Amino acid sequence: MRKIASVALLNFKQAIRDRIFLGVIFFFVFFLAFCALLGKLSPGETGKVLRNAGLAGIELSALILVVFSLTFSFYREKDSRMLEIYLSNFSRTAYISGKLGGYLLISVFYLALSAIGYILLLCFYGAFLWQPIIGLYPLFLKLSIIVGFCLVFSCLFSSPVIALLSSLSLYFASETAYPALKVIGLEAGEVKVFLFKCLYYLLPNMNKLDIKSLAIYGRLPELSFFLLISLYSFGYILFLWLIARFIFTRREY
Amino acid sequence: MQGLNLQIRQGEIFGLLGLNGAGKTTLLRCLLCLIKPNFGEIFFKGDALRSDDIQKNFGFLPENFQPYGNLTGKEFLRILAWGLGQNFAKVDSLFEQAGLSEQKDKYIKAYSRGMIQRLGLAVALLKNPEVIILDEPTLGLDPLGQSQILGLLKDLNQQGKTVFFSSHILSQVEKVCWRIGIIHCGRIVFVGTTEELLKKQNRASLEEAFLSTIKSQA
């Protein structure tokens, strides 16, 4: 456990002082300013627009952070021979688990940091509601699944660009799978719908992890919903960790 | 690599010599279980080498090692030491041994090449390993940096450590190694002392003897 925590802590400290992290913080600050402008342009709906755009900004910036930071750090460790240092001291399972743990920690840290900015903005414009803050929890679960996918693709591909594009494509595919299934269900034949349903169940169900549309109106699902999505997400992450571990323990570096 | 048979004795400094692309790094990677040989076996103290042995008994410094730049030397070594179950007093003594006591609070990105190599050596020594493997440890260092690293290797050997390092800088190998091995096109073509090599090739300098050994294999 100590070995895993050690890898996680090294990754966390390196990543939060990295240019990617600082760049994303900058991006988020600009996004908040943009939200404020959007709020002013929507008289009567200012609070709702601020809450909605702010949450969307947190999601987008956090996604950019974890995908870029994890993918590049994985390949940088190979180039800088850090990976060999890790593997001569720790087992491959400890390394992969530490990497996953480190980036989950980074997600929590970034969400906490961006939540402060978000709360300040909402308070400044008198639009604060506590429910959107709870809405950050499903966002963390989404990010955790994406971290898992980044890890799998980084272990699988020898090019960081392919790993990066695969992770982003998968995120957008899983975000749009539910509406796409609805549309296909209206027009396509049974076989096509069945095949698409298989794909839909294989992809992470990001649609179910999105409670933005409720939270911005000050409403939240029941507690059982949160338990269910937690169980689903941690199960999915465990599944991805197993795949990443399977690939990583068989690769030569 | 093929037909490779090499035995390293406990407590010696063994230098692996070879031209670029001869297979030095590949051999070291096999020794560290980073790549698996298609056939053949590696033994450690009479038993087949396992990755557990590497994690417990081997310290490694890779070629062109570049640790996390956004951490200070102290943070980097302390977190690794904590993960390996070592205490922080050990970290301080390693900084002293590596001559980095005054630089330990600086960010690693501000370290010179020589300082990074010495930090890498401190990492390799964290577990107090029996065997230390170094891949081109003096590559890119100025003469002072080279002599500091070689001095450290001698000190470690006096503490009873087995040191195995690869290099293509013959003068350094001549200075510190008890025995040398020459690898060429993935084959070990000589193993013995430098005196034995000079005698075998009937040459006055190690450089001539080395080149003659290589040419005789071509």
Interface residues (C-beta under 8 A of the other chain):
Chain A: R2 K3 A5 S6 V7 L9 L10 K13 Q14 R17 D18 D79 S80 R81 M82 E84 I85 L87 S88 N89 F90 S91 R92 E252 Y253
Chain B: R29 L32 L34 I35 K36 S51 I54 Q55 F58 G59 F60 P62 E63 N64 F65 Q66 P67 Y68 G69 N70 L71 E75 F76 I79 L80 W82 G83 L84 G85 G120 V123 L126 K127
